[in-house]
Amino acid sequence: MPSFLCKLTPSSSSFKTLLLLFATITALYFLLLSRHLPSEPPPLHIHNHSSQNPLPSPAATTLHHLLFSLASTSRTLPARTPYVRLWYAPPHVRAFLFLDRPLSVSEHPDLLALPPVVVSSDTTRFPYTYPRGLRSAIRVARIVKEAVHLNESGVRWYVFGDDDTVFFVDNLAGVLSKYDHRRWFYVGSCSESYEQNQKHSFDMAYGGGGFAISASLAEALAAVLDSCLMRYGHLYGGDERIYSCVAELGVGLTREPGFHQVDMRGNLFGMLSAHPLSPLLSLHHVDTADPIFPKMSKADSIGHLFEAARFDPYRVLQQTVCYDSSNLLTVSVSWGHSVQVYEGHMLLPDLLPLQKTFMPWRRNRNINASHYMFNTRMLPKDPCKNPVVYFLQSVVPHRDGALSSFRRFKVRNCFNSSIIGLEHVRVFSKKIEMDVEELKSPRRQCCSVRSISWDVMVIDIRLCGTNELISMQQ
């Protein structure tokens, strides 16, 4: 071994002592260092509205918390006044009409019975390049900003629609109570027409059907709307512009199937007799469709539906199915509108698709080739093979609910031997009271055929039992 290595090699005991001393000093160093370092990385704070900590629950949302803003014109308003007056009920309902120019009482005598008028501001500085479109679409889009700038107190939801949008305001207040207005929500529904959605958007709330924007989102949208509108001169409608600007804020559509654009023509019976399991919120284009009750004007027929809605708003148009096993009859009740009685045993899933009683929105479309955003079923070519239909005649209070009477609608030269002489259906029901949790997870109600006399069928609508099936007893 080289002499210099012999000089540097310690004895066995002194080497062990040096190792122990080194280990002790190292341990003390890391112990002191750990006291000055965080045990884990600090949390990363991201400015994301939906990821904030839960806010304490606010008081219940009521009708007073909603502000309705209607897009109208001095030309269309006179003909659509009857529809506005159906649901506008101050002071319980707050609303404003946004017009293209001022109107006087001499021009429009019913003006005092309508919501206050706001004349929209000038929009000539904004581009509009859509071929054969209307520049008024920009004015309609800016109603969102102008509604916020009204500075009405206590507004949680801004609701937008047209002057021919018929709102069911109590249902709307209940459905919006499911959502926290302090978050960013854009609530509405698309068109019933597949072609219309394909042309414009599947993710847009259609303005005629109406839509709601939470107050927090509306304020943010109002702040950026004008700059955003400069980018969308190529679009057709005001609702497309709102959708585009909401999308730029990073917010998507929250769908509620009770909003109805009604992009259909003709007889709406198929839609009204099989409504989704969700409260009715709005109807649009009622002037372009047939009256929804026979032998009535369009406005009077919508008013007739409202008579039922005032008794039991959540129940209106809700479909209930029950069976008469002894006579082998299936009964489908669309409360507030119609009753259908079928011969034989019809399975519930077979009654949920909409009967194609209506025509496409675009007049040049082939009826059979048109597509919709819901399941449909064809009607028999022979009208005598359809179920017997009974339309609402009256609704009167009964104990803690209502008794609704339906009268048979007779089809010429049709005779059905199994239910001969059955001219009336009477339906007893209790008023539906739904809290927020029930609105989040609704369940279809059940019914029972109480009796059939020589010309009257009596039906009870009730809550289904815990494990009760809507099916004919075998």
C-alpha positions in Angstrom: 0.0 0.0 0.0 1.3 3.5 -0.8 2.6 5.4 2.1 0.3 8.4 1.7 -2.8 6.1 1.9 -1.5 4.6 5.1 -1.2 8.0 6.6 -4.8 9.0 5.6 -6.5 5.7 6.8 -8.0 6.2 10.3 -8.2 3.5 12.9 -11.5 1.5 13.0 -12.9 3.2 16.1 -12.1 6.7 15.0 -13.7 6.0 11.6 -17.0 4.9 13.2 -17.0 8.0 15.3 -16.6 10.3 12.3 -19.5 8.5 10.5 -21.8 8.9 13.5 -20.9 12.6 13.8 -21.5 13.2 10.1 -24.9 11.5 10.2 -26.0 13.5 13.2 -25.0 16.8 11.6 -26.9 15.8 8.4 -30.1 14.9 10.3 -30.0 18.2 12.2 -29.6 20.1 9.0 -32.6 18.6 7.3 -34.7 18.9 10.4 -34.0 22.7 10.6 -34.6 23.0 6.8 -38.0 21.3 6.9 -39.3 23.9 9.4 -38.9 26.6 6.7 -40.6 24.7 3.9 -44.4 24.2 3.4 -45.6 20.6 3.9 -47.4 20.8 0.4 -47.7 23.2 -2.4 -50.0 26.1 -1.8 -53.5 25.8 -3.4 -53.9 27.2 -6.9 -56.6 29.8 -7.1 -58.4 29.8 -10.5 -60.9 32.5 -11.3 -63.7 30.2 -12.4 -67.3 31.1 -11.5 -68.5 27.5 -11.2 -65.6 26.3 -9.1 -66.1 28.7 -6.2 -66.9 27.4 -2.8 -70.7 26.8 -2.2 -72.6 29.9 -1.3 -75.1 29.8 1.5 -78.6 29.1 0.3 -80.6 32.2 -0.6 -84.2 32.7 0.3 -86.7 31.0 -2.0 -87.1 32.5 -5.5 -90.5 33.9 -6.1 -92.3 35.5 -9.0 -91.3 38.9 -7.8 -87.7 38.0 -8.5 -88.3 37.7 -12.2 -88.2 40.6 -14.7 -89.8 39.9 -18.1 -88.5 41.8 -21.2 -90.5 41.5 -24.4 -89.3 42.3 -27.9 -92.0 44.0 -29.8 -92.7 46.5 -32.5 -95.3 49.2 -33.0 -96.6 47.2 -36.0 -97.0 43.8 -34.3 -98.1 44.8 -30.8 -101.8 45.6 -31.5 -102.5 42.1 -32.8 -100.6 40.4 -30.0 -101.9 42.4 -27.0 -104.4 39.6 -26.1 -101.5 37.2 -25.5 -99.6 39.6 -23.3 -102.6 40.3 -21.2 -103.1 36.6 -20.5 -100.1 36.4 -18.3 -99.1 39.9 -17.4 -100.6 40.6 -14.0 -99.1 43.6 -12.1 -97.9 44.1 -9.5 -97.1 40.3 -9.1 -95.5 40.2 -12.5 -92.8 42.7 -13.5 -92.4 43.2 -17.2 -91.3 45.8 -19.9 -92.1 46.1 -23.6 -89.2 47.1 -25.8 -90.4 48.9 -28.9 -88.9 50.4 -32.0 -90.7 53.7 -31.4 -93.0 55.4 -28.9 -96.7 54.6 -28.9 -99.5 56.8 -27.7 -102.8 55.7 -26.1 -104.6 57.2 -29.0 -102.7 54.8 -31.4 -103.1 51.8 -29.1 -106.0 52.2 -26.6 -104.9 49.0 -24.6 -101.5 50.4 -23.9 -102.4 51.2 -20.2 -103.1 47.5 -19.6 -99.8 46.4 -20.9 -96.3 46.5 -19.4 -94.4 49.8 -19.4 -92.8 50.7 -22.8 -89.1 51.2 -23.3 -88.0 52.6 -26.6 -84.8 50.8 -27.8 -81.7 52.8 -28.5 -80.2 53.3 -31.9 -78.2 50.4 -33.3 -77.0 51.8 -36.7 -73.4 51.5 -35.6 -73.5 47.7 -35.5 -73.0 45.6 -38.6 -75.7 43.4 -40.1 -74.8 41.4 -43.2 -77.2 38.4 -43.1 -79.0 38.1 -46.5 -82.6 39.0 -46.4 -82.6 39.3 -42.7 -83.8 42.1 -40.4 -81.6 44.6 -38.7 -84.0 44.6 -35.8 -82.3 41.5 -34.6 -79.5 43.7 -33.2 -82.1 45.8 -31.3 -83.6 42.6 -29.9 -80.2 41.3 -28.8 -79.5 44.6 -27.0 -82.6 44.3 -24.9 -80.5 42.2 -22.5 -78.2 45.1 -21.8 -81.1 47.7 -21.7 -83.1 45.5 -19.3 -80.1 45.3 -16.9 -79.6 49.1 -17.1 -83.2 49.6 -15.9 -81.7 48.9 -12.5 -84.9 47.3 -11.2 -84.5 46.2 -7.5 -84.4 42.6 -6.4 -84.1 41.0 -9.8 -82.7 37.4 -9.7 -83.6 36.4 -13.3 -84.0 38.3 -16.5 -86.6 36.5 -18.7 -86.7 37.3 -22.4 -89.3 36.6 -25.1 -91.4 38.0 -28.0 -94.7 39.8 -27.8 -96.4 36.5 -28.9 -94.6 34.4 -26.3 -97.2 33.2 -23.8 -95.5 32.6 -20.4 -96.8 30.4 -17.6 -95.2 32.6 -14.9 -95.9 30.6 -11.8 -94.3 27.5 -13.3 -91.3 29.6 -14.5 -90.7 30.9 -11.1 -90.8 27.4 -9.6 -88.4 25.9 -12.2 -85.9 28.8 -11.9 -85.8 28.2 -8.1 -83.8 25.0 -8.9 -80.9 27.2 -9.9 -78.8 29.7 -7.9 -79.1 33.1 -9.5 -75.7 34.1 -8.1 -74.1 31.6 -10.5 -74.0 32.1 -14.2 -77.0 30.3 -15.8 -78.4 30.6 -19.3 -81.7 28.6 -19.3 -83.9 27.8 -22.2 -84.6 25.2 -25.0 -83.8 24.7 -28.6 -86.3 24.5 -31.5 -88.6 21.4 -32.0 -87.5 21.3 -35.6 -84.3 19.4 -36.4 -83.8 21.5 -39.5 -84.1 24.8 -37.7 -81.5 23.7 -35.1 -79.2 22.4 -37.9 -79.4 25.8 -39.6 -78.9 28.0 -36.4 -77.7 26.0 -33.4 -78.6 23.0 -31.3 -77.1 24.7 -28.2 -79.0 28.0 -28.4 -82.0 29.1 -26.4 -84.6 30.2 -29.0 -85.9 33.6 -28.2 -89.5 33.0 -29.2 -89.8 30.2 -26.7 -88.3 32.5 -24.2 -85.2 32.1 -22.1 -83.8 33.2 -18.7 -80.5 34.6 -17.7 -79.4 34.7 -14.0 -78.8 38.2 -12.7 -75.1 37.6 -12.2 -74.6 36.5 -15.8 -76.8 39.2 -17.2 -74.7 41.9 -15.5 -71.5 40.4 -17.0 -73.1 40.0 -20.4 -74.4 43.6 -20.4 -70.8 44.9 -19.8 -69.4 43.2 -22.9 -72.4 42.9 -25.2 -71.8 45.9 -27.5 -68.2 44.9 -28.2 -69.3 41.3 -28.8 -72.1 42.3 -31.2 -69.5 43.9 -33.5 -68.3 40.3 -34.3 -71.6 38.8 -35.2 -73.1 40.9 -38.0 -73.3 37.8 -40.2 -75.9 36.0 -37.9 -79.7 36.0 -38.5 -81.4 36.6 -35.2 -81.1 38.3 -31.8 -81.1 35.0 -30.0 -78.1 33.8 -32.0 -76.2 36.9 -31.0 -77.0 36.4 -27.3 -76.0 32.7 -27.5 -72.7 33.7 -29.2 -71.8 36.3 -26.6 -72.8 34.0 -23.7 -70.6 31.3 -25.3 -67.7 33.7 -25.4 -68.2 34.1 -21.6 -67.7 30.4 -21.3 -71.3 29.5 -20.4 -73.4 26.8 -22.0 -77.2 26.3 -22.2 -79.1 24.7 -19.3 -82.0 23.0 -21.0 -85.6 23.2 -19.7 -88.0 21.3 -21.9 -91.0 23.4 -20.8 -90.0 26.3 -23.1 -91.7 25.8 -26.5 -90.5 27.7 -29.6 -93.3 25.8 -31.5 -91.5 25.7 -34.8 -94.5 23.7 -36.2 -97.7 24.6 -38.0 -101.2 23.3 -38.1 -102.7 21.1 -35.5 -100.6 21.1 -32.3 -102.7 18.4 -30.6 -99.9 15.8 -30.8 -97.6 18.1 -28.8 -100.2 19.2 -26.3 -101.4 15.7 -25.5 -98.0 14.3 -24.6 -96.0 17.1 -22.9 -92.6 16.2 -21.3 -92.6 15.4 -17.7 -91.7 19.0 -16.8 -93.9 22.1 -16.1 -95.2 24.0 -19.0 -93.2 27.3 -19.2 -94.1 29.0 -22.5 -95.8 28.7 -25.9 -94.8 30.6 -29.0 -96.1 31.0 -32.6 -99.7 30.5 -31.4 -100.8 32.7 -34.2 -99.3 30.5 -36.9 -100.9 27.3 -35.6 -104.5 26.2 -35.5 -106.6 27.0 -32.4 -105.8 24.5 -29.7 -109.5 23.9 -28.9 -112.2 23.3 -31.5 -114.7 26.1 -32.4 -112.6 28.8 -30.7 -110.5 31.6 -32.0 -106.7 31.3 -31.5 -106.6 33.9 -28.6 -109.7 32.4 -26.9 -108.3 28.9 -27.1 -105.1 29.9 -25.4 -107.2 31.8 -22.8 -109.2 28.6 -22.2 -106.0 26.7 -21.4 -105.0 29.5 -19.0 -108.3 29.0 -17.1 -107.1 25.5 -16.2 -103.5 26.8 -15.5 -104.8 29.2 -12.9 -106.3 26.3 -10.9 -103.3 24.1 -11.1 -100.3 25.5 -13.0 -97.9 22.6 -12.4 -100.5 20.1 -13.6 -101.4 21.8 -16.9 -100.7 19.5 -19.9 -99.1 16.8 -17.7 -99.9 13.4 -19.2 -101.5 10.8 -16.9 -102.4 7.3 -18.1 -104.7 4.8 -16.5 -106.6 1.7 -17.5 -110.1 0.2 -17.2 -109.4 -3.5 -17.1 -113.1 -4.6 -17.1 -113.8 -2.7 -20.4 -110.3 -3.1 -21.8 -109.8 0.7 -22.3 -106.7 2.8 -22.0 -107.1 6.4 -21.0 -104.6 9.2 -21.5 -105.3 12.5 -19.8 -103.5 15.7 -20.8 -104.8 17.8 -17.9 -106.3 21.1 -18.8 -106.5 20.2 -22.5 -107.8 16.8 -23.6 -108.5 13.1 -22.8 -108.0 10.2 -25.2 -109.7 6.9 -24.8 -108.2 3.9 -26.6 -109.6 0.5 -27.2 -107.5 -2.3 -25.8 -104.3 -2.3 -23.8 -101.8 0.4 -24.8 -98.4 0.3 -23.1 -97.3 3.5 -21.5 -94.0 3.9 -23.5 -96.2 3.7 -26.7 -98.2 6.7 -25.6 -95.3 9.0 -24.8 -94.1 9.8 -28.4 -95.9 12.7 -30.0 -98.6 12.0 -32.6 -97.7 13.7 -35.8 -100.8 15.9 -36.1 -98.7 19.0 -37.0 -96.8 20.1 -40.1 -93.2 21.2 -40.5 -92.3 24.9 -39.9 -91.0 25.4 -43.4 -94.0 25.1 -45.7 -92.0 23.5 -48.6 -90.9 20.6 -46.4 -92.2 17.1 -47.0 -94.3 16.2 -44.0 -93.1 12.6 -43.7 -89.4 13.6 -44.4 -89.2 16.2 -41.6 -87.4 15.5 -38.4 -88.0 16.7 -34.9 -86.2 16.8 -31.6 -88.5 14.3 -30.0 -90.0 10.8 -30.7 -93.1 10.8 -32.9 -95.7 8.3 -34.0 -97.8 8.2 -37.1 -101.6 8.6 -37.0 -103.8 6.0 -38.6 -104.8 7.0 -42.1 -108.4 6.1 -41.2 -109.5 8.8 -38.7 -112.1 6.3 -37.3 -109.2 4.2 -36.0 -107.9 7.0 -33.8 -108.8 7.1 -30.1 -111.9 9.0 -29.0 -110.9 12.5 -28.0 -112.5 14.7 -25.3 -111.6 18.4 -25.0 -111.7 20.5 -21.8 -115.0 22.1 -21.2 -114.7 23.6 -17.7 -112.7 23.5 -14.5 -114.3 24.2 -11.1 -112.9 24.0 -7.6 -113.5 20.8 -5.7 -112.3 20.4 -2.1 -108.5 20.9 -2.2 -108.3 20.4 -5.9 -110.4 20.7 -9.1 -113.1 18.9 -11.1 -112.4 19.2 -14.8 -115.0 18.2 -17.4 -114.2 17.1 -20.9 -116.6 16.8 -23.8 -116.4 14.4 -26.7 -115.1 15.7 -30.0 -117.1 13.9 -32.7 -115.5 12.9 -36.0 -117.9 12.7 -38.8 -119.1 9.3 -39.9 -117.1 7.5 -37.2 -118.8 5.1 -34.8 -117.1 3.2 -32.1 -119.2 0.4 -30.6 -117.1 -0.2 -27.5 -117.6 3.2 -26.0 -121.0 4.1 -27.5 -122.8 6.8 -25.6 -119.7 7.9 -23.6 -120.0 11.7 -24.1 -118.2 13.1 -21.1 -115.1 12.5 -19.0 -114.8 14.0 -15.5 -111.5 14.2 -13.8 -110.9 14.8 -10.1 -107.5 15.9 -9.1 -105.7 17.6 -6.2 -103.5 20.7 -6.8 -99.9 19.9 -7.3 -97.5 21.5 -4.9 -93.9 20.9 -5.7 -90.8 22.0 -3.8 -87.4 22.4 -5.4 -86.3 18.8 -4.8 -89.5 17.5 -6.4 -89.0 19.7 -9.4 -85.5 18.3 -9.8 -86.8 14.7 -9.9 -90.5 14.7 -11.0 -92.6 11.6 -11.2 -95.6 11.0 -13.4 -98.8 10.7 -11.4 -101.3 7.8 -11.6 -105.0 7.7 -12.2 -107.9 5.3 -11.7 -111.1 4.9 -13.6 -113.7 5.3 -10.8 -116.8 4.6 -12.8 -118.4 4.5 -16.2 -122.1 5.2 -16.5 -124.1 5.2 -19.7 -122.5 8.5 -20.9 -119.9 9.6 -18.3 -116.5 8.3 -17.3 -115.2 9.5 -13.9 -111.4 9.5 -13.2 -109.3 10.2 -10.1 -105.7 11.5 -10.5 -103.5 10.7 -7.6 -99.9 10.2 -6.4 -98.5 6.8 -7.5 -97.7 4.3 -4.8 -94.1 3.6 -3.9 -93.7 0.7 -6.3 -96.8 1.2 -8.4 -96.5 0.6 -12.1 -98.6 2.5 -14.7 -99.9 -0.6 -16.4 -103.1 -2.6 -16.9 -103.7 -5.2 -14.3 -103.1 -8.7 -15.8 
